[in-house]
Amino acid sequence: MSLALLRHFTHRTCSTMSWCRASAVHFYAFSKAPRLTSLPCLHPSLTFSSRTYASKSKAKSTVSFVPGSQQLLVSEEARVEYSKAESKMAAAVEWYRKEVAAFETRASGRITPALLAPVRVEGYGKGSETVKLEEVATVGIKDGSLLIVTVFDENNMKAVEQGIYSAKLPNIVPQRQDPRTIKIPVPRPTVEARNALVSTAQRMAEDVRVQVRKIHQASIKKGKYEKHSIELEEFQKLTDKNVAQVDKIFAQMKKATGTK
């Protein structure tokens, strides 16, 4: 065998052996590699859930629902007492409003039967109870400066006269004309007369404020509410609102009569 042929076979043999060794190494490495089934889960917290659908039951209306933030008075007792206090305070303020309206009419010089609206008559068939003047007599106007009171029953004449005096209306002095008739001259109001009306309205305003505050105290005393509770806050708001209305009514009267 020639030297060139020997070198050729030697080179082929070495190449074949190198390829076999590389294949063996690759096979060994593959056989030792971990299987995919043994690899840890890359996302252990990932979970799957199936979707459920709501039943076709009819939805309830929320029209009558009251938000929790608007349910200020929780207990039934508090709501009842609040309603009572609200009614009493409103009645006191309304009474004062009517009294002041009569004062404004007199201060303006207008003569109307409403001037005698505050008059109450005692002992008309009900013992010591009082009734409005309009229930026992009529009130008319004559010559633009006279109030004419006509009593239904002459037996009540004395009680009617006493009721007019007891009302303590400035510059109102009843004069008996006959067994059933009383005339009351109404002079034009002077500055002093208007000031007197305003002073009377001011005293009455303070009386109503005191009455409103007494209603407030009686209401919270019944409830025995805790300090800084929502009930105390709501009762105080109610009281402040009614006192503010009294202040407003009096301020409007002063403005209408032109007094300070």
ChimeraX commands (.cxc) that place a marker at each C-alpha (Angstrom):
marker #1 position 0.00,0.00,0.00 radius 0.5
marker #1 position 1.38,3.33,-0.98 radius 0.5
marker #1 position 2.09,6.04,1.55 radius 0.5
marker #1 position -0.64,8.35,0.13 radius 0.5
marker #1 position -3.29,5.63,0.37 radius 0.5
marker #1 position -2.28,4.88,3.97 radius 0.5
marker #1 position -2.68,8.53,4.94 radius 0.5
marker #1 position -6.16,8.65,3.38 radius 0.5
marker #1 position -7.49,5.68,5.37 radius 0.5
marker #1 position -5.89,6.97,8.56 radius 0.5
marker #1 position -7.65,10.37,8.18 radius 0.5
marker #1 position -11.06,8.73,7.50 radius 0.5
marker #1 position -10.72,6.47,10.54 radius 0.5
marker #1 position -9.88,9.37,12.86 radius 0.5
marker #1 position -12.83,11.42,11.56 radius 0.5
marker #1 position -15.21,8.52,12.12 radius 0.5
marker #1 position -13.98,8.00,15.66 radius 0.5
marker #1 position -14.36,11.76,16.46 radius 0.5
marker #1 position -17.95,11.73,15.21 radius 0.5
marker #1 position -18.75,8.68,17.32 radius 0.5
marker #1 position -17.28,10.28,20.45 radius 0.5
marker #1 position -19.32,13.51,19.89 radius 0.5
marker #1 position -22.52,11.53,19.34 radius 0.5
marker #1 position -21.92,9.58,22.52 radius 0.5
marker #1 position -21.42,12.80,24.51 radius 0.5
marker #1 position -24.63,14.33,23.12 radius 0.5
marker #1 position -26.63,11.19,23.89 radius 0.5
marker #1 position -25.30,11.10,27.45 radius 0.5
marker #1 position -26.15,14.74,28.03 radius 0.5
marker #1 position -29.69,14.29,26.65 radius 0.5
marker #1 position -30.29,11.21,28.79 radius 0.5
marker #1 position -29.27,13.12,31.94 radius 0.5
marker #1 position -31.40,16.21,31.19 radius 0.5
marker #1 position -34.57,16.65,33.35 radius 0.5
marker #1 position -37.85,15.73,31.77 radius 0.5
marker #1 position -40.47,18.37,31.13 radius 0.5
marker #1 position -42.90,16.64,33.46 radius 0.5
marker #1 position -40.55,17.20,36.39 radius 0.5
marker #1 position -40.13,20.96,35.83 radius 0.5
marker #1 position -41.71,23.19,38.48 radius 0.5
marker #1 position -44.82,25.26,37.60 radius 0.5
marker #1 position -43.82,28.73,36.46 radius 0.5
marker #1 position -47.09,30.29,37.79 radius 0.5
marker #1 position -48.16,28.40,40.95 radius 0.5
marker #1 position -50.73,31.09,41.92 radius 0.5
marker #1 position -52.58,30.96,38.63 radius 0.5
marker #1 position -56.04,29.42,39.09 radius 0.5
marker #1 position -58.97,28.89,36.82 radius 0.5
marker #1 position -62.65,29.25,37.60 radius 0.5
marker #1 position -65.79,28.67,35.67 radius 0.5
marker #1 position -68.28,31.52,35.12 radius 0.5
marker #1 position -71.70,31.25,36.69 radius 0.5
marker #1 position -74.75,33.14,35.47 radius 0.5
marker #1 position -77.39,34.86,37.62 radius 0.5
marker #1 position -80.82,33.41,37.73 radius 0.5
marker #1 position -83.64,35.12,35.89 radius 0.5
marker #1 position -85.44,36.14,39.09 radius 0.5
marker #1 position -87.06,39.61,39.04 radius 0.5
marker #1 position -84.81,42.36,40.43 radius 0.5
marker #1 position -86.12,44.32,43.43 radius 0.5
marker #1 position -86.84,48.02,43.03 radius 0.5
marker #1 position -84.53,50.41,44.91 radius 0.5
marker #1 position -86.83,53.42,44.65 radius 0.5
marker #1 position -87.86,53.22,48.30 radius 0.5
marker #1 position -84.34,52.61,49.61 radius 0.5
marker #1 position -82.88,55.42,51.77 radius 0.5
marker #1 position -79.07,55.83,51.76 radius 0.5
marker #1 position -77.44,55.25,55.09 radius 0.5
marker #1 position -76.08,58.80,55.14 radius 0.5
marker #1 position -79.65,60.13,55.06 radius 0.5
marker #1 position -80.97,57.91,57.85 radius 0.5
marker #1 position -80.19,60.50,60.51 radius 0.5
marker #1 position -82.62,59.46,63.23 radius 0.5
marker #1 position -82.17,55.73,63.60 radius 0.5
marker #1 position -84.62,54.85,66.37 radius 0.5
marker #1 position -88.38,55.08,66.00 radius 0.5
marker #1 position -88.61,56.89,69.35 radius 0.5
marker #1 position -86.29,59.64,68.12 radius 0.5
marker #1 position -88.27,60.12,64.90 radius 0.5
marker #1 position -91.56,60.36,66.80 radius 0.5
marker #1 position -90.18,62.86,69.31 radius 0.5
marker #1 position -88.61,64.89,66.50 radius 0.5
marker #1 position -91.95,65.07,64.71 radius 0.5
marker #1 position -93.69,66.26,67.89 radius 0.5
marker #1 position -91.07,68.91,68.55 radius 0.5
marker #1 position -91.23,70.07,64.95 radius 0.5
marker #1 position -95.01,70.51,65.12 radius 0.5
marker #1 position -94.91,72.39,68.43 radius 0.5
marker #1 position -92.17,74.74,67.27 radius 0.5
marker #1 position -93.93,75.40,63.98 radius 0.5
marker #1 position -97.16,76.24,65.83 radius 0.5
marker #1 position -95.35,78.74,68.06 radius 0.5
marker #1 position -93.68,80.43,65.10 radius 0.5
marker #1 position -96.94,80.57,63.14 radius 0.5
marker #1 position -98.73,82.19,66.09 radius 0.5
marker #1 position -96.04,84.86,66.25 radius 0.5
marker #1 position -96.26,85.40,62.50 radius 0.5
marker #1 position -99.99,86.14,62.74 radius 0.5
marker #1 position -99.52,88.50,65.70 radius 0.5
marker #1 position -96.85,90.46,63.87 radius 0.5
marker #1 position -99.03,90.66,60.76 radius 0.5
marker #1 position -101.72,92.35,62.86 radius 0.5
marker #1 position -99.13,94.73,64.30 radius 0.5
marker #1 position -97.93,95.66,60.83 radius 0.5
marker #1 position -101.49,96.42,59.77 radius 0.5
marker #1 position -101.99,98.73,62.72 radius 0.5
marker #1 position -98.62,100.40,62.26 radius 0.5
marker #1 position -99.44,101.12,58.62 radius 0.5
marker #1 position -102.69,102.87,59.58 radius 0.5
marker #1 position -104.92,100.40,57.76 radius 0.5
marker #1 position -108.02,99.41,59.70 radius 0.5
marker #1 position -109.19,95.82,59.30 radius 0.5
marker #1 position -111.02,93.30,61.52 radius 0.5
marker #1 position -107.66,91.54,61.84 radius 0.5
marker #1 position -106.68,94.19,64.39 radius 0.5
marker #1 position -108.78,92.29,66.93 radius 0.5
marker #1 position -107.47,88.85,65.96 radius 0.5
marker #1 position -105.50,88.44,69.22 radius 0.5
marker #1 position -108.65,88.88,71.34 radius 0.5
marker #1 position -109.82,85.81,73.26 radius 0.5
marker #1 position -113.15,85.60,75.11 radius 0.5
marker #1 position -113.55,83.52,78.27 radius 0.5
marker #1 position -116.51,81.68,79.70 radius 0.5
marker #1 position -118.55,81.18,76.53 radius 0.5
marker #1 position -120.46,78.01,77.40 radius 0.5
marker #1 position -117.29,76.06,78.15 radius 0.5
marker #1 position -116.34,77.15,81.63 radius 0.5
marker #1 position -112.92,78.78,81.75 radius 0.5
marker #1 position -111.95,77.92,78.17 radius 0.5
marker #1 position -111.37,80.76,75.74 radius 0.5
marker #1 position -112.60,81.19,72.19 radius 0.5
marker #1 position -111.77,83.56,69.36 radius 0.5
marker #1 position -113.70,86.81,69.14 radius 0.5
marker #1 position -115.07,85.84,65.73 radius 0.5
marker #1 position -116.86,82.88,67.35 radius 0.5
marker #1 position -119.03,85.11,69.55 radius 0.5
marker #1 position -119.26,88.34,67.55 radius 0.5
marker #1 position -118.75,90.01,64.18 radius 0.5
marker #1 position -116.26,92.81,63.52 radius 0.5
marker #1 position -116.93,95.51,60.94 radius 0.5
marker #1 position -115.49,98.89,59.84 radius 0.5
marker #1 position -117.29,102.24,59.85 radius 0.5
marker #1 position -116.10,105.56,58.40 radius 0.5
marker #1 position -112.62,104.14,57.91 radius 0.5
marker #1 position -111.67,104.82,61.53 radius 0.5
marker #1 position -114.07,102.78,63.66 radius 0.5
marker #1 position -114.23,99.08,64.44 radius 0.5
marker #1 position -117.77,97.90,65.22 radius 0.5
marker #1 position -118.10,94.72,67.30 radius 0.5
marker #1 position -121.56,93.14,67.34 radius 0.5
marker #1 position -122.04,90.39,69.93 radius 0.5
marker #1 position -124.31,87.47,69.04 radius 0.5
marker #1 position -125.60,87.07,72.59 radius 0.5
marker #1 position -125.84,90.16,74.81 radius 0.5
marker #1 position -125.14,87.96,77.83 radius 0.5
marker #1 position -121.56,87.73,76.58 radius 0.5
marker #1 position -121.06,91.50,76.26 radius 0.5
marker #1 position -119.05,91.79,79.46 radius 0.5
marker #1 position -116.82,88.85,78.55 radius 0.5
marker #1 position -116.15,90.37,75.11 radius 0.5
marker #1 position -115.21,93.73,76.61 radius 0.5
marker #1 position -112.91,92.05,79.09 radius 0.5
marker #1 position -111.30,90.04,76.30 radius 0.5
marker #1 position -110.52,93.20,74.33 radius 0.5
marker #1 position -108.94,94.82,77.40 radius 0.5
marker #1 position -106.98,91.67,78.26 radius 0.5
marker #1 position -105.45,91.56,74.78 radius 0.5
marker #1 position -103.61,94.80,75.69 radius 0.5
marker #1 position -103.68,96.13,72.15 radius 0.5
marker #1 position -102.10,99.59,72.01 radius 0.5
marker #1 position -104.61,102.45,71.52 radius 0.5
marker #1 position -107.54,100.00,71.42 radius 0.5
marker #1 position -110.23,101.12,73.90 radius 0.5
marker #1 position -113.70,99.51,73.62 radius 0.5
marker #1 position -116.78,101.72,74.06 radius 0.5
marker #1 position -120.16,100.11,74.63 radius 0.5
marker #1 position -122.76,101.59,72.27 radius 0.5
marker #1 position -125.77,99.38,73.10 radius 0.5
marker #1 position -126.39,95.97,74.77 radius 0.5
marker #1 position -124.90,94.14,71.78 radius 0.5
marker #1 position -122.59,96.67,70.10 radius 0.5
marker #1 position -119.10,97.94,70.90 radius 0.5
marker #1 position -117.33,100.66,68.94 radius 0.5
marker #1 position -113.58,101.09,68.97 radius 0.5
marker #1 position -112.01,104.28,67.55 radius 0.5
marker #1 position -108.69,103.54,65.87 radius 0.5
marker #1 position -106.47,106.63,65.65 radius 0.5
marker #1 position -103.77,107.03,63.04 radius 0.5
marker #1 position -100.56,105.59,64.44 radius 0.5
marker #1 position -97.95,108.07,65.57 radius 0.5
marker #1 position -94.22,107.43,65.67 radius 0.5
marker #1 position -94.56,106.59,69.34 radius 0.5
marker #1 position -97.39,104.17,68.57 radius 0.5
marker #1 position -95.33,102.39,65.92 radius 0.5
marker #1 position -92.39,102.14,68.29 radius 0.5
marker #1 position -94.69,100.71,70.94 radius 0.5
marker #1 position -95.89,98.06,68.49 radius 0.5
marker #1 position -92.33,97.15,67.62 radius 0.5
marker #1 position -91.40,96.91,71.30 radius 0.5
marker #1 position -94.35,94.62,71.92 radius 0.5
marker #1 position -93.39,92.45,68.95 radius 0.5
marker #1 position -89.83,92.28,70.24 radius 0.5
marker #1 position -90.96,91.03,73.66 radius 0.5
marker #1 position -93.21,88.49,72.01 radius 0.5
marker #1 position -90.32,87.34,69.82 radius 0.5
marker #1 position -88.20,86.62,72.87 radius 0.5
marker #1 position -91.08,84.73,74.47 radius 0.5
marker #1 position -91.40,82.54,71.37 radius 0.5
marker #1 position -87.64,81.89,71.31 radius 0.5
marker #1 position -87.78,80.77,74.93 radius 0.5
marker #1 position -90.74,78.53,74.13 radius 0.5
marker #1 position -88.90,76.94,71.20 radius 0.5
marker #1 position -85.84,76.26,73.36 radius 0.5
marker #1 position -88.00,74.71,76.09 radius 0.5
marker #1 position -89.52,72.36,73.52 radius 0.5
marker #1 position -86.00,71.46,72.44 radius 0.5
marker #1 position -84.84,70.75,76.00 radius 0.5
marker #1 position -87.92,68.64,76.77 radius 0.5
marker #1 position -87.41,66.56,73.63 radius 0.5
marker #1 position -83.75,65.71,74.20 radius 0.5
marker #1 position -84.42,65.02,77.87 radius 0.5
marker #1 position -86.92,62.32,76.93 radius 0.5
marker #1 position -84.48,60.67,74.55 radius 0.5
marker #1 position -81.42,60.69,76.86 radius 0.5
marker #1 position -79.14,60.86,73.83 radius 0.5
marker #1 position -75.38,60.52,74.06 radius 0.5
marker #1 position -73.18,63.57,73.80 radius 0.5
marker #1 position -72.30,64.55,70.21 radius 0.5
marker #1 position -74.90,62.07,68.88 radius 0.5
marker #1 position -76.65,62.65,65.56 radius 0.5
marker #1 position -79.96,63.01,67.40 radius 0.5
marker #1 position -78.71,65.96,69.44 radius 0.5
marker #1 position -77.34,67.54,66.28 radius 0.5
marker #1 position -80.66,67.22,64.43 radius 0.5
marker #1 position -82.72,68.59,67.32 radius 0.5
marker #1 position -80.34,71.54,67.57 radius 0.5
marker #1 position -80.67,72.22,63.84 radius 0.5
marker #1 position -84.46,72.21,64.21 radius 0.5
marker #1 position -84.29,74.68,67.09 radius 0.5
marker #1 position -81.88,76.99,65.27 radius 0.5
marker #1 position -84.12,76.97,62.19 radius 0.5
marker #1 position -87.22,78.04,64.12 radius 0.5
marker #1 position -85.37,80.70,66.12 radius 0.5
marker #1 position -84.02,82.07,62.84 radius 0.5
marker #1 position -87.59,82.27,61.49 radius 0.5
marker #1 position -88.65,84.32,64.51 radius 0.5
marker #1 position -85.71,86.67,63.97 radius 0.5
marker #1 position -86.63,87.03,60.31 radius 0.5
marker #1 position -90.30,87.83,61.06 radius 0.5
marker #1 position -89.31,90.53,63.55 radius 0.5
marker #1 position -86.73,92.02,61.18 radius 0.5
marker #1 position -89.33,92.22,58.40 radius 0.5
marker #1 position -91.75,94.01,60.73 radius 0.5
marker #1 position -89.15,96.62,61.65 radius 0.5
marker #1 position -88.46,97.20,57.99 radius 0.5
marker #1 position -92.17,97.46,57.12 radius 0.5
marker #1 position -92.88,99.94,59.91 radius 0.5
marker #1 position -89.78,102.01,59.25 radius 0.5
marker #1 position -88.49,101.69,62.80 radius 0.5
marker #1 position -85.00,100.99,64.05 radius 0.5
marker link #1:1,2 radius 0.2
marker link #1:2,3 radius 0.2
marker link #1:3,4 radius 0.2
marker link #1:4,5 radius 0.2
marker link #1:5,6 radius 0.2
marker link #1:6,7 radius 0.2
marker link #1:7,8 radius 0.2
marker link #1:8,9 radius 0.2
marker link #1:9,10 radius 0.2
marker link #1:10,11 radius 0.2
marker link #1:11,12 radius 0.2
marker link #1:12,13 radius 0.2
marker link #1:13,14 radius 0.2
marker link #1:14,15 radius 0.2
marker link #1:15,16 radius 0.2
marker link #1:16,17 radius 0.2
marker link #1:17,18 radius 0.2
marker link #1:18,19 radius 0.2
marker link #1:19,20 radius 0.2
marker link #1:20,21 radius 0.2
marker link #1:21,22 radius 0.2
marker link #1:22,23 radius 0.2
marker link #1:23,24 radius 0.2
marker link #1:24,25 radius 0.2
marker link #1:25,26 radius 0.2
marker link #1:26,27 radius 0.2
marker link #1:27,28 radius 0.2
marker link #1:28,29 radius 0.2
marker link #1:29,30 radius 0.2
marker link #1:30,31 radius 0.2
marker link #1:31,32 radius 0.2
marker link #1:32,33 radius 0.2
marker link #1:33,34 radius 0.2
marker link #1:34,35 radius 0.2
marker link #1:35,36 radius 0.2
marker link #1:36,37 radius 0.2
marker link #1:37,38 radius 0.2
marker link #1:38,39 radius 0.2
marker link #1:39,40 radius 0.2
marker link #1:40,41 radius 0.2
marker link #1:41,42 radius 0.2
marker link #1:42,43 radius 0.2
marker link #1:43,44 radius 0.2
marker link #1:44,45 radius 0.2
marker link #1:45,46 radius 0.2
marker link #1:46,47 radius 0.2
marker link #1:47,48 radius 0.2
marker link #1:48,49 radius 0.2
marker link #1:49,50 radius 0.2
marker link #1:50,51 radius 0.2
marker link #1:51,52 radius 0.2
marker link #1:52,53 radius 0.2
marker link #1:53,54 radius 0.2
marker link #1:54,55 radius 0.2
marker link #1:55,56 radius 0.2
marker link #1:56,57 radius 0.2
marker link #1:57,58 radius 0.2
marker link #1:58,59 radius 0.2
marker link #1:59,60 radius 0.2
marker link #1:60,61 radius 0.2
marker link #1:61,62 radius 0.2
marker link #1:62,63 radius 0.2
marker link #1:63,64 radius 0.2
marker link #1:64,65 radius 0.2
marker link #1:65,66 radius 0.2
marker link #1:66,67 radius 0.2
marker link #1:67,68 radius 0.2
marker link #1:68,69 radius 0.2
marker link #1:69,70 radius 0.2
marker link #1:70,71 radius 0.2
marker link #1:71,72 radius 0.2
marker link #1:72,73 radius 0.2
marker link #1:73,74 radius 0.2
marker link #1:74,75 radius 0.2
marker link #1:75,76 radius 0.2
marker link #1:76,77 radius 0.2
marker link #1:77,78 radius 0.2
marker link #1:78,79 radius 0.2
marker link #1:79,80 radius 0.2
marker link #1:80,81 radius 0.2
marker link #1:81,82 radius 0.2
marker link #1:82,83 radius 0.2
marker link #1:83,84 radius 0.2
marker link #1:84,85 radius 0.2
marker link #1:85,86 radius 0.2
marker link #1:86,87 radius 0.2
marker link #1:87,88 radius 0.2
marker link #1:88,89 radius 0.2
marker link #1:89,90 radius 0.2
marker link #1:90,91 radius 0.2
marker link #1:91,92 radius 0.2
marker link #1:92,93 radius 0.2
marker link #1:93,94 radius 0.2
marker link #1:94,95 radius 0.2
marker link #1:95,96 radius 0.2
marker link #1:96,97 radius 0.2
marker link #1:97,98 radius 0.2
marker link #1:98,99 radius 0.2
marker link #1:99,100 radius 0.2
marker link #1:100,101 radius 0.2
marker link #1:101,102 radius 0.2
marker link #1:102,103 radius 0.2
marker link #1:103,104 radius 0.2
marker link #1:104,105 radius 0.2
marker link #1:105,106 radius 0.2
marker link #1:106,107 radius 0.2
marker link #1:107,108 radius 0.2
marker link #1:108,109 radius 0.2
marker link #1:109,110 radius 0.2
marker link #1:110,111 radius 0.2
marker link #1:111,112 radius 0.2
marker link #1:112,113 radius 0.2
marker link #1:113,114 radius 0.2
marker link #1:114,115 radius 0.2
marker link #1:115,116 radius 0.2
marker link #1:116,117 radius 0.2
marker link #1:117,118 radius 0.2
marker link #1:118,119 radius 0.2
marker link #1:119,120 radius 0.2
marker link #1:120,121 radius 0.2
marker link #1:121,122 radius 0.2
marker link #1:122,123 radius 0.2
marker link #1:123,124 radius 0.2
marker link #1:124,125 radius 0.2
marker link #1:125,126 radius 0.2
marker link #1:126,127 radius 0.2
marker link #1:127,128 radius 0.2
marker link #1:128,129 radius 0.2
marker link #1:129,130 radius 0.2
marker link #1:130,131 radius 0.2
marker link #1:131,132 radius 0.2
marker link #1:132,133 radius 0.2
marker link #1:133,134 radius 0.2
marker link #1:134,135 radius 0.2
marker link #1:135,136 radius 0.2
marker link #1:136,137 radius 0.2
marker link #1:137,138 radius 0.2
marker link #1:138,139 radius 0.2
marker link #1:139,140 radius 0.2
marker link #1:140,141 radius 0.2
marker link #1:141,142 radius 0.2
marker link #1:142,143 radius 0.2
marker link #1:143,144 radius 0.2
marker link #1:144,145 radius 0.2
marker link #1:145,146 radius 0.2
marker link #1:146,147 radius 0.2
marker link #1:147,148 radius 0.2
marker link #1:148,149 radius 0.2
marker link #1:149,150 radius 0.2
marker link #1:150,151 radius 0.2
marker link #1:151,152 radius 0.2
marker link #1:152,153 radius 0.2
marker link #1:153,154 radius 0.2
marker link #1:154,155 radius 0.2
marker link #1:155,156 radius 0.2
marker link #1:156,157 radius 0.2
marker link #1:157,158 radius 0.2
marker link #1:158,159 radius 0.2
marker link #1:159,160 radius 0.2
marker link #1:160,161 radius 0.2
marker link #1:161,162 radius 0.2
marker link #1:162,163 radius 0.2
marker link #1:163,164 radius 0.2
marker link #1:164,165 radius 0.2
marker link #1:165,166 radius 0.2
marker link #1:166,167 radius 0.2
marker link #1:167,168 radius 0.2
marker link #1:168,169 radius 0.2
marker link #1:169,170 radius 0.2
marker link #1:170,171 radius 0.2
marker link #1:171,172 radius 0.2
marker link #1:172,173 radius 0.2
marker link #1:173,174 radius 0.2
marker link #1:174,175 radius 0.2
marker link #1:175,176 radius 0.2
marker link #1:176,177 radius 0.2
marker link #1:177,178 radius 0.2
marker link #1:178,179 radius 0.2
marker link #1:179,180 radius 0.2
marker link #1:180,181 radius 0.2
marker link #1:181,182 radius 0.2
marker link #1:182,183 radius 0.2
marker link #1:183,184 radius 0.2
marker link #1:184,185 radius 0.2
marker link #1:185,186 radius 0.2
marker link #1:186,187 radius 0.2
marker link #1:187,188 radius 0.2
marker link #1:188,189 radius 0.2
marker link #1:189,190 radius 0.2
marker link #1:190,191 radius 0.2
marker link #1:191,192 radius 0.2
marker link #1:192,193 radius 0.2
marker link #1:193,194 radius 0.2
marker link #1:194,195 radius 0.2
marker link #1:195,196 radius 0.2
marker link #1:196,197 radius 0.2
marker link #1:197,198 radius 0.2
marker link #1:198,199 radius 0.2
marker link #1:199,200 radius 0.2
marker link #1:200,201 radius 0.2
marker link #1:201,202 radius 0.2
marker link #1:202,203 radius 0.2
marker link #1:203,204 radius 0.2
marker link #1:204,205 radius 0.2
marker link #1:205,206 radius 0.2
marker link #1:206,207 radius 0.2
marker link #1:207,208 radius 0.2
marker link #1:208,209 radius 0.2
marker link #1:209,210 radius 0.2
marker link #1:210,211 radius 0.2
marker link #1:211,212 radius 0.2
marker link #1:212,213 radius 0.2
marker link #1:213,214 radius 0.2
marker link #1:214,215 radius 0.2
marker link #1:215,216 radius 0.2
marker link #1:216,217 radius 0.2
marker link #1:217,218 radius 0.2
marker link #1:218,219 radius 0.2
marker link #1:219,220 radius 0.2
marker link #1:220,221 radius 0.2
marker link #1:221,222 radius 0.2
marker link #1:222,223 radius 0.2
marker link #1:223,224 radius 0.2
marker link #1:224,225 radius 0.2
marker link #1:225,226 radius 0.2
marker link #1:226,227 radius 0.2
marker link #1:227,228 radius 0.2
marker link #1:228,229 radius 0.2
marker link #1:229,230 radius 0.2
marker link #1:230,231 radius 0.2
marker link #1:231,232 radius 0.2
marker link #1:232,233 radius 0.2
marker link #1:233,234 radius 0.2
marker link #1:234,235 radius 0.2
marker link #1:235,236 radius 0.2
marker link #1:236,237 radius 0.2
marker link #1:237,238 radius 0.2
marker link #1:238,239 radius 0.2
marker link #1:239,240 radius 0.2
marker link #1:240,241 radius 0.2
marker link #1:241,242 radius 0.2
marker link #1:242,243 radius 0.2
marker link #1:243,244 radius 0.2
marker link #1:244,245 radius 0.2
marker link #1:245,246 radius 0.2
marker link #1:246,247 radius 0.2
marker link #1:247,248 radius 0.2
marker link #1:248,249 radius 0.2
marker link #1:249,250 radius 0.2
marker link #1:250,251 radius 0.2
marker link #1:251,252 radius 0.2
marker link #1:252,253 radius 0.2
marker link #1:253,254 radius 0.2
marker link #1:254,255 radius 0.2
marker link #1:255,256 radius 0.2
marker link #1:256,257 radius 0.2
marker link #1:257,258 radius 0.2
marker link #1:258,259 radius 0.2
marker link #1:259,260 radius 0.2
view
